Amino acid sequence: MAGAYQPVAVSAAAREVAVDGYTVAYEGTLQLSATAPLLFRVLQAGRPVAALDPYLGSFGHLVFLRQLDMAYIHTHPETALSGGAVKFWATAPSTGTYRMFFDFQVNGQVHSAAFTMNIGN
């Protein structure tokens, strides 16, 4: 039996999202054919979260999915926090609209922040 499927529009590009009582913001932009840094900061009540817990051996995980064909990028951050931020390095393989999913852990709870990023379009 087929299930009910309702497509949902991709959210507008934004550098800050709210998830589970946290505000997550990122700095940086993916570049075509060049590795660029992306820094993610996790805030609660306007203040940086005092201690992110390692999750699966890292302070976070980052996955990108390209909208039209679901091309997939998964990257791990640097081993130490950078000024309290989780720092990743990544390259965009082509232009397009990407969904980014940043997973982080606080007090043993894993959270996922979803962002939309437009590269060259």
N, CA, C and O atoms as a printed pandas DataFrame, in Angstrom:
     atom_number atom_name residue_name chain_id  residue_number  x_coord  y_coord  z_coord
0              1         N          MET        A               1    0.845   -1.174    0.000
1              2        CA          MET        A               1    0.000    0.000    0.000
2              3         C          MET        A               1    0.890    1.237    0.000
3              4         O          MET        A               1    1.843    1.316    0.776
4              5         N          ALA        A               2    0.589    2.195   -0.858
5              6        CA          ALA        A               2    1.361    3.422   -0.970
6              7         C          ALA        A               2    1.086    4.329    0.227
7              8         O          ALA        A               2   -0.040    4.416    0.717
8              9         N          GLY        A               3    2.132    4.993    0.677
9             10        CA          GLY        A               3    1.986    5.938    1.778
10            11         C          GLY        A               3    1.646    7.322    1.266
11            12         O          GLY        A               3    1.740    7.584    0.067
12            13         N          ALA        A               4    1.257    8.196    2.152
13            14        CA          ALA        A               4    0.952    9.576    1.791
14            15         C          ALA        A               4    2.256   10.352    1.706
15            16         O          ALA        A               4    3.041   10.358    2.655
16            17         N          TYR        A               5    2.489   11.000    0.582
17            18        CA          TYR        A               5    3.706   11.772    0.377
18            19         C          TYR        A               5    3.317   13.198    0.027
19            20         O          TYR        A               5    2.550   13.424   -0.910
20            21         N          GLN        A               6    3.834   14.147    0.764
21            22        CA          GLN        A               6    3.582   15.555    0.507
22            23         C          GLN        A               6    4.923   16.270    0.363
23            24         O          GLN        A               6    5.617   16.487    1.357
24            25         N          PRO        A               7    5.296   16.638   -0.869
25            26        CA          PRO        A               7    6.556   17.366   -1.045
26            27         C          PRO        A               7    6.534   18.679   -0.259
27            28         O          PRO        A               7    5.490   19.316   -0.115
28            29         N          VAL        A               8    7.683   19.061    0.235
29            30        CA          VAL        A               8    7.823   20.302    0.984
30            31         C          VAL        A               8    8.848   21.157    0.256
31            32         O          VAL        A               8    9.914   20.671   -0.121
32            33         N          ALA        A               9    8.533   22.408    0.063
33            34        CA          ALA        A               9    9.456   23.320   -0.613
34            35         C          ALA        A               9   10.723   23.501    0.219
35            36         O          ALA        A               9   10.677   23.501    1.449
36            37         N          VAL        A              10   11.844   23.654   -0.464
37            38        CA          VAL        A              10   13.116   23.923    0.210
38            39         C          VAL        A              10   13.037   25.325    0.811
39            40         O          VAL        A              10   12.595   26.266    0.152
40            41         N          SER        A              11   13.463   25.454    2.048
41            42        CA          SER        A              11   13.416   26.758    2.715
42            43         C          SER        A              11   14.377   27.740    2.056
43            44         O          SER        A              11   15.327   27.338    1.384
44            45         N          ALA        A              12   14.123   29.009    2.252
45            46        CA          ALA        A              12   14.988   30.053    1.720
46            47         C          ALA        A              12   16.369   29.973    2.380
47            48         O          ALA        A              12   16.511   29.491    3.503
48            49         N          ALA        A              13   17.359   30.449    1.667
49            50        CA          ALA        A              13   18.717   30.470    2.210
50            51         C          ALA        A              13   18.748   31.371    3.449
51            52         O          ALA        A              13   18.213   32.479    3.437
52            53         N          ALA        A              14   19.377   30.882    4.506
53            54        CA          ALA        A              14   19.529   31.634    5.751
54            55         C          ALA        A              14   20.789   31.141    6.451
55            56         O          ALA        A              14   21.150   29.971    6.332
56            57         N          ARG        A              15   21.444   32.014    7.164
57            58        CA          ARG        A              15   22.666   31.650    7.878
58            59         C          ARG        A              15   22.426   31.315    9.339
59            60         O          ARG        A              15   23.360   30.979   10.067
60            61         N          GLU        A              16   21.185   31.405    9.764
61            62        CA          GLU        A              16   20.855   31.130   11.164
62            63         C          GLU        A              16   19.514   30.408   11.210
63            64         O          GLU        A              16   18.565   30.792   10.526
64            65         N          VAL        A              17   19.449   29.355   12.026
65            66        CA          VAL        A              17   18.198   28.618   12.212
66            67         C          VAL        A              17   18.017   28.307   13.692
67            68         O          VAL        A              17   18.976   28.284   14.464
68            69         N          ALA        A              18   16.762   28.069   14.067
69            70        CA          ALA        A              18   16.433   27.654   15.430
70            71         C          ALA        A              18   16.117   26.166   15.400
71            72         O          ALA        A              18   15.398   25.693   14.520
72            73         N          VAL        A              19   16.658   25.432   16.368
73            74        CA          VAL        A              19   16.393   23.999   16.473
74            75         C          VAL        A              19   16.445   23.585   17.943
75            76         O          VAL        A              19   17.457   23.783   18.616
76            77         N          ASP        A              20   15.354   23.014   18.432
77            78        CA          ASP        A              20   15.303   22.434   19.776
78            79         C          ASP        A              20   15.765   23.385   20.876
79            80         O          ASP        A              20   16.431   22.952   21.817
80            81         N          GLY        A              21   15.429   24.661   20.780
81            82        CA          GLY        A              21   15.816   25.623   21.804
82            83         C          GLY        A              21   17.199   26.219   21.619
83            84         O          GLY        A              21   17.653   26.991   22.464
84            85         N          TYR        A              22   17.875   25.880   20.541
85            86        CA          TYR        A              22   19.197   26.421   20.218
86            87         C          TYR        A              22   19.099   27.273   18.961
87            88         O          TYR        A              22   18.224   27.064   18.121
88            89         N          THR        A              23   19.992   28.222   18.845
89            90        CA          THR        A              23   20.172   28.967   17.611
90            91         C          THR        A              23   21.506   28.508   17.045
91            92         O          THR        A              23   22.522   28.515   17.741
92            93         N          VAL        A              24   21.497   28.109   15.777
93            94        CA          VAL        A              24   22.724   27.669   15.115
94            95         C          VAL        A              24   22.963   28.602   13.943
95            96         O          VAL        A              24   22.069   28.830   13.127
96            97         N          ALA        A              25   24.171   29.140   13.860
97            98        CA          ALA        A              25   24.540   30.056   12.784
98            99         C          ALA        A              25   25.843   29.588   12.160
99           100         O          ALA        A              25   26.682   28.976   12.822
100          101         N          TYR        A              26   26.000   29.887   10.867
101          102        CA          TYR        A              26   27.267   29.538   10.234
102          103         C          TYR        A              26   27.856   30.740    9.514
103          104         O          TYR        A              26   27.149   31.667    9.117
104          105         N          GLU        A              27   29.176   30.695    9.359
105          106        CA          GLU        A              27   29.939   31.706    8.620
106          107         C          GLU        A              27   30.680   30.986    7.512
107          108         O          GLU        A              27   31.079   29.832    7.670
108          109         N          GLY        A              28   30.864   31.669    6.386
109          110        CA          GLY        A              28   31.593   31.099    5.263
110          111         C          GLY        A              28   30.641   30.712    4.145
111          112         O          GLY        A              28   29.425   30.654    4.330
112          113         N          THR        A              29   31.226   30.447    2.973
113          114        CA          THR        A              29   30.447   30.077    1.795
114          115         C          THR        A              29   31.211   29.025    1.014
115          116         O          THR        A              29   32.418   29.143    0.807
116          117         N          LEU        A              30   30.501   27.999    0.586
117          118        CA          LEU        A              30   31.129   26.998   -0.283
118          119         C          LEU        A              30   31.599   27.666   -1.564
119          120         O          LEU        A              30   30.948   28.577   -2.075
120          121         N          GLN        A              31   32.720   27.212   -2.073
121          122        CA          GLN        A              31   33.281   27.742   -3.308
122          123         C          GLN        A              31   33.379   26.618   -4.335
123          124         O          GLN        A              31   33.570   25.457   -3.973
124          125         N          LEU        A              32   33.250   26.961   -5.606
125          126        CA          LEU        A              32   33.458   25.981   -6.665
126          127         C          LEU        A              32   34.952   25.738   -6.832
127          128         O          LEU        A              32   35.728   26.688   -6.937
128          129         N          SER        A              33   35.350   24.509   -6.856
129          130        CA          SER        A              33   36.738   24.084   -7.113
130          131         C          SER        A              33   37.747   24.667   -6.141
131          132         O          SER        A              33   38.931   24.747   -6.469
132          133         N          ALA        A              34   37.318   25.076   -4.958
133          134        CA          ALA        A              34   38.256   25.577   -3.950
134          135         C          ALA        A              34   37.721   25.201   -2.571
135          136         O          ALA        A              34   36.531   25.351   -2.294
136          137         N          THR        A              35   38.598   24.719   -1.725
137          138        CA          THR        A              35   38.198   24.355   -0.374
138          139         C          THR        A              35   38.054   25.623    0.463
139          140         O          THR        A              35   38.938   26.479    0.464
140          141         N          ALA        A              36   36.939   25.734    1.174
141          142        CA          ALA        A              36   36.662   26.922    1.981
142          143         C          ALA        A              36   36.204   26.494    3.379
143          144         O          ALA        A              36   35.616   25.425    3.541
144          145         N          PRO        A              37   36.476   27.332    4.390
145          146        CA          PRO        A              37   36.022   27.000    5.750
146          147         C          PRO        A              37   34.564   27.380    5.973
147          148         O          PRO        A              37   34.075   28.373    5.436
148          149         N          LEU        A              38   33.887   26.576    6.771
149          150        CA          LEU        A              38   32.546   26.872    7.273
150          151         C          LEU        A              38   32.611   26.704    8.783
151          152         O          LEU        A              38   33.023   25.652    9.271
152          153         N          LEU        A              39   32.209   27.728    9.526
153          154        CA          LEU        A              39   32.223   27.676   10.987
154          155         C          LEU        A              39   30.800   27.720   11.510
155          156         O          LEU        A              39   30.027   28.606   11.146
156          157         N          PHE        A              40   30.448   26.760   12.368
157          158        CA          PHE        A              40   29.114   26.673   12.946
158          159         C          PHE        A              40   29.182   26.995   14.431
159          160         O          PHE        A              40   30.005   26.444   15.163
160          161         N          ARG        A              41   28.307   27.893   14.866
161          162        CA          ARG        A              41   28.221   28.286   16.273
162          163         C          ARG        A              41   26.854   27.893   16.806
163          164         O          ARG        A              41   25.834   28.075   16.140
164          165         N          VAL        A              42   26.848   27.348   18.019
165          166        CA          VAL        A              42   25.613   26.927   18.674
166          167         C          VAL        A              42   25.391   27.835   19.878
167          168         O          VAL        A              42   26.248   27.944   20.754
168          169         N          LEU        A              43   24.227   28.487   19.910
169          170        CA          LEU        A              43   23.883   29.419   20.980
170          171         C          LEU        A              43   22.615   28.961   21.688
171          172         O          LEU        A              43   21.758   28.301   21.100
172          173         N          GLN        A              44   22.518   29.323   22.953
173          174        CA          GLN        A              44   21.284   29.105   23.704
174          175         C          GLN        A              44   21.037   30.366   24.508
175          176         O          GLN        A              44   21.915   30.823   25.241
176          177         N          ALA        A              45   19.843   30.930   24.375
177          178        CA          ALA        A              45   19.488   32.193   25.028
178          179         C          ALA        A              45   20.495   33.286   24.669
179          180         O          ALA        A              45   20.842   34.112   25.512
180          181         N          GLY        A              46   20.968   33.292   23.408
181          182        CA          GLY        A              46   21.880   34.322   22.929
182          183         C          GLY        A              46   23.330   34.159   23.330
183          184         O          GLY        A              46   24.167   34.990   22.976
184          185         N          ARG        A              47   23.643   33.094   24.069
185          186        CA          ARG        A              47   25.027   32.867   24.527
186          187         C          ARG        A              47   25.574   31.593   23.907
187          188         O          ARG        A              47   24.826   30.645   23.671
188          189         N          PRO        A              48   26.881   31.562   23.641
189          190        CA          PRO        A              48   27.470   30.324   23.120
190          191         C          PRO        A              48   27.258   29.166   24.094
191          192         O          PRO        A              48   27.374   29.342   25.307
192          193         N          VAL        A              49   26.953   28.006   23.571
193          194        CA          VAL        A              49   26.817   26.807   24.414
194          195         C          VAL        A              49   28.185   26.520   25.002
195          196         O          VAL        A              49   29.180   26.448   24.282
196          197         N          ALA        A              50   28.228   26.356   26.318
197          198        CA          ALA        A              50   29.499   26.195   27.032
198          199         C          ALA        A              50   30.259   24.949   26.604
199          200         O          ALA        A              50   31.486   24.987   26.509
200          201         N          ALA        A              51   29.571   23.855   26.347
201          202        CA          ALA        A              51   30.289   22.615   26.042
202          203         C          ALA        A              51   29.494   21.771   25.048
203          204         O          ALA        A              51   28.451   21.208   25.379
204          205         N          LEU        A              52   30.007   21.698   23.837
205          206        CA          LEU        A              52   29.475   20.733   22.874
206          207         C          LEU        A              52   30.088   19.388   23.201
207          208         O          LEU        A              52   31.277   19.305   23.512
208          209         N          ASP        A              53   29.291   18.335   23.134
209          210        CA          ASP        A              53   29.795   16.983   23.367
210          211         C          ASP        A              53   30.270   16.392   22.055
211          212         O          ASP        A              53   29.651   16.625   21.016
212          213         N          PRO        A              54   31.359   15.629   22.079
213          214        CA          PRO        A              54   31.712   14.898   20.856
214          215         C          PRO        A              54   30.576   13.936   20.496
215          216         O          PRO        A              54   29.984   13.295   21.364
216          217         N          TYR        A              55   30.293   13.853   19.212
217          218        CA          TYR        A              55   29.263   12.966   18.683
218          219         C          TYR        A              55   29.904   12.134   17.585
219          220         O          TYR        A              55   30.372   12.672   16.581
220          221         N          LEU        A              56   29.925   10.814   17.779
221          222        CA          LEU        A              56   30.603    9.896   16.855
222          223         C          LEU        A              56   32.044   10.333   16.612
223          224         O          LEU        A              56   32.545   10.271   15.489
224          225         N          GLY        A              57   32.705   10.777   17.684
225          226        CA          GLY        A              57   34.125   11.112   17.624
226          227         C          GLY        A              57   34.465   12.520   17.174
227          228         O          GLY        A              57   35.646   12.854   17.079
228          229         N          SER        A              58   33.459   13.375   16.887
229          230        CA          SER        A              58   33.706   14.744   16.421
230          231         C          SER        A              58   32.745   15.701   17.107
231          232         O          SER        A              58   31.731   15.287   17.670
232          233         N          PHE        A              59   33.075   16.986   17.053
233          234        CA          PHE        A              59   32.176   17.994   17.618
234          235         C          PHE        A              59   30.982   18.269   16.711
235          236         O          PHE        A              59   30.114   19.069   17.058
236          237         N          GLY        A              60   30.930   17.627   15.576
237          238        CA          GLY        A              60   29.785   17.782   14.683
238          239         C          GLY        A              60   29.998   17.000   13.410
239          240         O          GLY        A              60   31.091   16.503   13.140
240          241         N          HIS        A              61   28.946   16.898   12.639
241          242        CA          HIS        A              61   28.987   16.263   11.325
242          243         C          HIS        A              61   28.218   17.164   10.380
243          244         O          HIS        A              61   27.245   17.804   10.780
244          245         N          LEU        A              62   28.648   17.219    9.134
245          246        CA          LEU        A              62   28.012   18.093    8.160
246          247         C          LEU        A              62   27.772   17.317    6.874
247          248         O          LEU        A              62   28.686   16.710    6.315
248          249         N          VAL        A              63   26.527   17.349    6.417
249          250        CA          VAL        A              63   26.129   16.676    5.179
250          251         C          VAL        A              63   25.496   17.713    4.263
251          252         O          VAL        A              63   24.714   18.552    4.710
252          253         N          PHE        A              64   25.836   17.651    2.980
253          254        CA          PHE        A              64   25.238   18.501    1.956
254          255         C          PHE        A              64   24.510   17.609    0.963
255          256         O          PHE        A              64   25.016   16.549    0.593
256          257         N          LEU        A              65   23.336   18.027    0.531
257          258        CA          LEU        A              65   22.596   17.352   -0.531
258          259         C          LEU        A              65   22.229   18.411   -1.566
259          260         O          LEU        A              65   21.633   19.436   -1.235
260          261         N          ARG        A              66   22.594   18.150   -2.836
261          262        CA          ARG        A              66   22.241   19.081   -3.904
262          263         C          ARG        A              66   20.790   18.829   -4.292
263          264         O          ARG        A              66   20.383   17.680   -4.460
264          265         N          GLN        A              67   20.013   19.887   -4.433
265          266        CA          GLN        A              67   18.566   19.772   -4.599
266          267         C          GLN        A              67   18.140   18.930   -5.799
267          268         O          GLN        A              67   17.285   18.058   -5.642
268          269         N          LEU        A              68   18.688   19.149   -6.973
269          270        CA          LEU        A              68   18.147   18.496   -8.164
270          271         C          LEU        A              68   18.482   17.019   -8.294
271          272         O          LEU        A              68   17.680   16.246   -8.818
272          273         N          ASP        A              69   19.649   16.622   -7.826
273          274        CA          ASP        A              69   20.033   15.218   -8.040
274          275         C          ASP        A              69   20.478   14.498   -6.780
275          276         O          ASP        A              69   20.921   13.351   -6.841
276          277         N          MET        A              70   20.364   15.159   -5.643
277          278        CA          MET        A              70   20.713   14.569   -4.345
278          279         C          MET        A              70   22.196   14.195   -4.235
279          280         O          MET        A              70   22.551   13.312   -3.454
280          281         N          ALA        A              71   23.075   14.867   -5.019
281          282        CA          ALA        A              71   24.514   14.653   -4.852
282          283         C          ALA        A              71   24.838   14.889   -3.378
283          284         O          ALA        A              71   24.294   15.804   -2.760
284          285         N          TYR        A              72   25.721   14.066   -2.817
285          286        CA          TYR        A              72   25.923   13.976   -1.374
286          287         C          TYR        A              72   27.364   14.289   -1.013
287          288         O          TYR        A              72   28.294   13.757   -1.621
288          289         N          ILE        A              73   27.550   15.157   -0.018
289          290        CA          ILE        A              73   28.873   15.456    0.537
290          291         C          ILE        A              73   28.762   15.277    2.047
291          292         O          ILE        A              73   27.822   15.780    2.663
292          293         N          HIS        A              74   29.708   14.568    2.643
293          294        CA          HIS        A              74   29.757   14.409    4.101
294          295         C          HIS        A              74   31.161   14.777    4.540
295          296         O          HIS        A              74   32.139   14.263    3.997
296          297         N          THR        A              75   31.265   15.660    5.516
297          298        CA          THR        A              75   32.583   16.082    5.983
298          299         C          THR        A              75   32.619   16.137    7.505
299          300         O          THR        A              75   31.596   16.337    8.161
300          301         N          HIS        A              76   33.807   15.956    8.047
301          302        CA          HIS        A              76   34.025   16.031    9.492
302          303         C          HIS        A              76   34.790   17.309    9.815
303          304         O          HIS        A              76   35.521   17.823    8.969
304          305         N          PRO        A              77   34.629   17.823   11.026
305          306        CA          PRO        A              77   35.287   19.075   11.387
306          307         C          PRO        A              77   36.732   18.854   11.836
307          308         O          PRO        A              77   37.209   17.729   11.985
308          309         N          GLU        A              78   37.397   19.984   12.041
309          310        CA          GLU        A              78   38.708   19.941   12.669
310          311         C          GLU        A              78   38.532   19.349   14.064
311          312         O          GLU        A              78   37.439   19.398   14.629
312          313         N          THR        A              79   39.601   18.792   14.615
313          314        CA          THR        A              79   39.492   18.081   15.890
314          315         C          THR        A              79   39.241   18.999   17.086
315          316         O          THR        A              79   38.666   18.568   18.086
316          317         N          ALA        A              80   39.668   20.262   16.992
317          318        CA          ALA        A              80   39.453   21.218   18.090
318          319         C          ALA        A              80   38.489   22.308   17.632
319          320         O          ALA        A              80   38.401   22.621   16.445
320          321         N          LEU        A              81   37.773   22.878   18.592
321          322        CA          LEU        A              81   36.888   23.999   18.275
322          323         C          LEU        A              81   37.735   25.210   17.886
323          324         O          LEU        A              81   38.864   25.361   18.353
324          325         N          SER        A              82   37.193   26.058   17.042
325          326        CA          SER        A              82   37.874   27.266   16.579
326          327         C          SER        A              82   37.135   28.473   17.145
327          328         O          SER        A              82   36.130   28.906   16.580
328          329         N          GLY        A              83   37.626   29.018   18.257
329          330        CA          GLY        A              83   36.936   30.135   18.898
330          331         C          GLY        A              83   35.530   29.772   19.338
331          332         O          GLY        A              83   34.631   30.613   19.309
332          333         N          GLY        A              84   35.336   28.534   19.742
333          334        CA          GLY        A              84   34.026   28.061   20.170
334          335         C          GLY        A              84   33.163   27.537   19.039
335          336         O          GLY        A              84   32.074   27.019   19.285
336          337         N          ALA        A              85   33.634   27.665   17.789
337          338        CA          ALA        A              85   32.866   27.209   16.627
338          339         C          ALA        A              85   33.399   25.870   16.126
339          340         O          ALA        A              85   34.570   25.538   16.312
340          341         N          VAL        A              86   32.524   25.122   15.498
341          342        CA          VAL        A              86   32.895   23.863   14.853
342          343         C          VAL        A              86   33.297   24.222   13.423
343          344         O          VAL        A              86   32.496   24.773   12.667
344          345         N          LYS        A              87   34.553   23.904   13.053
345          346        CA          LYS        A              87   35.095   24.334   11.755
346          347         C          LYS        A              87   35.236   23.163   10.799
347          348         O          LYS        A              87   35.893   22.165   11.094
348          349         N          PHE        A              88   34.596   23.314    9.637
349          350        CA          PHE        A              88   34.668   22.328    8.569
350          351         C          PHE        A              88   35.366   22.948    7.362
351          352         O          PHE        A              88   35.431   24.171    7.235
352          353         N          TRP        A              89   35.883   22.103    6.482
353          354        CA          TRP        A              89   36.432   22.521    5.194
354          355         C          TRP        A              89   35.692   21.728    4.117
355          356         O          TRP        A              89   35.557   20.509    4.221
356          357         N          ALA        A              90   35.215   22.420    3.087
357          358        CA          ALA        A              90   34.460   21.731    2.040
358          359         C          ALA        A              90   34.573   22.474    0.722
359          360         O          ALA        A              90   34.959   23.642    0.684
360          361         N          THR        A              91   34.231   21.783   -0.362
361          362        CA          THR        A              91   34.236   22.312   -1.721
362          363         C          THR        A              91   32.908   21.983   -2.378
363          364         O          THR        A              91   32.408   20.867   -2.237
364          365         N          ALA        A              92   32.331   22.934   -3.092
365          366        CA          ALA        A              92   31.108   22.669   -3.849
366          367         C          ALA        A              92   31.497   22.055   -5.192
367          368         O          ALA        A              92   32.312   22.632   -5.911
368          369         N          PRO        A              93   30.931   20.893   -5.549
369          370        CA          PRO        A              93   31.282   20.265   -6.817
370          371         C          PRO        A              93   30.668   20.959   -8.030
371          372         O          PRO        A              93   31.166   20.807   -9.146
372          373         N          SER        A              94   29.582   21.726   -7.824
373          374        CA          SER        A              94   28.930   22.421   -8.936
374          375         C          SER        A              94   27.986   23.476   -8.375
375          376         O          SER        A              94   27.757   23.540   -7.167
376          377         N          THR        A              95   27.443   24.302   -9.262
377          378        CA          THR        A              95   26.453   25.276   -8.828
378          379         C          THR        A              95   25.164   24.558   -8.461
379          380         O          THR        A              95   24.956   23.406   -8.840
380          381         N          GLY        A              96   24.307   25.239   -7.726
381          382        CA          GLY        A              96   23.011   24.676   -7.380
382          383         C          GLY        A              96   22.574   25.083   -5.995
383          384         O          GLY        A              96   23.256   25.832   -5.297
384          385         N          THR        A              97   21.434   24.576   -5.620
385          386        CA          THR        A              97   20.896   24.784   -4.287
386          387         C          THR        A              97   21.211   23.549   -3.462
387          388         O          THR        A              97   20.902   22.425   -3.860
388          389         N          TYR        A              98   21.821   23.764   -2.323
389          390        CA          TYR        A              98   22.216   22.682   -1.431
390          391         C          TYR        A              98   21.459   22.795   -0.113
391          392         O          TYR        A              98   21.192   23.894    0.373
392          393         N          ARG        A              99   21.123   21.657    0.449
393          394        CA          ARG        A              99   20.628   21.591    1.827
394          395         C          ARG        A              99   21.792   21.096    2.664
395          396         O          ARG        A              99   22.420   20.090    2.334
396          397         N          MET        A             100   22.083   21.807    3.755
397          398        CA          MET        A             100   23.138   21.414    4.683
398          399         C          MET        A             100   22.488   20.954    5.973
399          400         O          MET        A             100   21.544   21.576    6.460
400          401         N          PHE        A             101   22.995   19.867    6.523
401          402        CA          PHE        A             101   22.504   19.347    7.789
402          403         C          PHE        A             101   23.694   19.228    8.730
403          404         O          PHE        A             101   24.593   18.416    8.514
404          405         N          PHE        A             102   23.688   20.048    9.780
405          406        CA          PHE        A             102   24.751   20.081   10.777
406          407         C          PHE        A             102   24.239   19.371   12.024
407          408         O          PHE        A             102   23.289   19.828   12.658
408          409         N          ASP        A             103   24.870   18.254   12.374
409          410        CA          ASP        A             103   24.521   17.497   13.576
410          411         C          ASP        A             103   25.506   17.842   14.684
411          412         O          ASP        A             103   26.718   17.876   14.469
412          413         N          PHE        A             104   24.967   18.098   15.876
413          414        CA          PHE        A             104   25.793   18.412   17.036
414          415         C          PHE        A             104   25.139   17.809   18.268
415          416         O          PHE        A             104   23.961   17.454   18.253
416          417         N          GLN        A             105   25.919   17.698   19.335
417          418        CA          GLN        A             105   25.405   17.077   20.558
418          419         C          GLN        A             105   25.672   17.981   21.763
419          420         O          GLN        A             105   26.770   18.515   21.925
420          421         N          VAL        A             106   24.644   18.142   22.605
421          422        CA          VAL        A             106   24.746   18.892   23.860
422          423         C          VAL        A             106   24.061   18.064   24.942
423          424         O          VAL        A             106   22.924   17.625   24.769
424          425         N          ASN        A             107   24.750   17.854   26.045
425          426        CA          ASN        A             107   24.203   17.085   27.171
426          427         C          ASN        A             107   23.647   15.726   26.740
427          428         O          ASN        A             107   22.585   15.305   27.198
428          429         N          GLY        A             108   24.370   15.055   25.865
429          430        CA          GLY        A             108   23.982   13.713   25.436
430          431         C          GLY        A             108   22.855   13.659   24.428
431          432         O          GLY        A             108   22.454   12.564   24.034
432          433         N          GLN        A             109   22.319   14.806   23.986
433          434        CA          GLN        A             109   21.224   14.876   23.020
434          435         C          GLN        A             109   21.767   15.347   21.680
435          436         O          GLN        A             109   22.452   16.368   21.612
436          437         N          VAL        A             110   21.467   14.611   20.614
437          438        CA          VAL        A             110   21.893   14.997   19.270
438          439         C          VAL        A             110   20.813   15.866   18.631
439          440         O          VAL        A             110   19.622   15.575   18.737
440          441         N          HIS        A             111   21.245   16.931   17.969
441          442        CA          HIS        A             111   20.345   17.868   17.301
442          443         C          HIS        A             111   20.826   18.052   15.862
443          444         O          HIS        A             111   22.017   17.920   15.580
444          445         N          SER        A             112   19.907   18.355   14.962
445          446        CA          SER        A             112   20.240   18.592   13.553
446          447         C          SER        A             112   19.698   19.945   13.127
447          448         O          SER        A             112   18.504   20.215   13.249
448          449         N          ALA        A             113   20.582   20.788   12.629
449          450        CA          ALA        A             113   20.198   22.101   12.109
450          451         C          ALA        A             113   20.260   22.036   10.586
451          452         O          ALA        A             113   21.275   21.629   10.022
452          453         N          ALA        A             114   19.177   22.435    9.918
453          454        CA          ALA        A             114   19.096   22.373    8.461
454          455         C          ALA        A             114   19.177   23.779    7.870
455          456         O          ALA        A             114   18.503   24.700    8.331
456          457         N          PHE        A             115   20.003   23.926    6.850
457          458        CA          PHE        A             115   20.214   25.200    6.166
458          459         C          PHE        A             115   20.064   24.995    4.663
459          460         O          PHE        A             115   20.222   23.884    4.159
460          461         N          THR        A             116   19.760   26.065    3.962
461          462        CA          THR        A             116   19.783   26.074    2.501
462          463         C          THR        A             116   20.874   27.041    2.069
463          464         O          THR        A             116   20.995   28.137    2.616
464          465         N          MET        A             117   21.672   26.628    1.077
465          466        CA          MET        A             117   22.750   27.457    0.548
466          467         C          MET        A             117   22.675   27.417   -0.975
467          468         O          MET        A             117   22.577   26.341   -1.565
468          469         N          ASN        A             118   22.721   28.588   -1.614
469          470        CA          ASN        A             118   22.721   28.681   -3.071
470          471         C          ASN        A             118   24.130   28.977   -3.551
471          472         O          ASN        A             118   24.753   29.943   -3.110
472          473         N          ILE        A             119   24.630   28.151   -4.450
473          474        CA          ILE        A             119   25.979   28.346   -4.984
474          475         C          ILE        A             119   25.857   28.727   -6.457
475          476         O          ILE        A             119   25.435   27.913   -7.278
476          477         N          GLY        A             120   26.222   29.951   -6.788
477          478        CA          GLY        A             120   26.278   30.403   -8.175
478          479         C          GLY        A             120   24.963   30.392   -8.928
479          480         O          GLY        A             120   24.955   30.285  -10.155
480          481         N          ASN        A             121   23.861   30.499   -8.222
481          482        CA          ASN        A             121   22.570   30.566   -8.933
482          483         C          ASN        A             121   21.652   31.566   -8.278
483          484         O          ASN        A             121   20.525   31.759   -8.733
